[in-house]
């Protein structure tokens, strides 16, 4: 039997969520009003409601102009509907620009987060290497206290050394991208 109540988050998880909120707030605070407006427009253009509106507008335009031509209206957008094509083309241009602006900002944000992830991963790797080094030292001390002289395995020696980010970058560059 499951309960509807969820367990409260541990303190460290709550702290991480708060840190993410601060990061998002810091990023959003640096965004101009024009950028926010463009992103709202881009979000509107990407909505199902706008898609439905566009389809209804195009069919309505064609139906109205076809009926107007049949009824003898003088100012009609006759097939192939050059006015409609101009409206749709202008809309497509504005939509493309709005989406590109938003994608550029999202790419910049993703790059910042990726850089932050890399820094955190490097720090975690350094901490893990230090922990392994301390464990190896403790292992040596307990082995010495017991009178043993067996040396720790080479793999442990290798793991206790923190990775050199510059050497890793050089190796990645040397290998080349697929």
Buried (B, 14 or more C-beta within 10 A) or exposed (E): EEEEEEEEEEEEEEEEEEEEEEBEEEBEEEEEEEBEEBBEBBEEBEEEEBEEEBEEBBEEBBEEBBEBEEEEEEEBBEEEBEEBEEBBEEBEEBBEEBBEBBEEBEEEBEEEEEEEEEEEEBEEBEEBBEEBBEBBEEEBEEBEEEEEEEEBEEEBEEBBEBEEBEEEEEEEEEEEEE
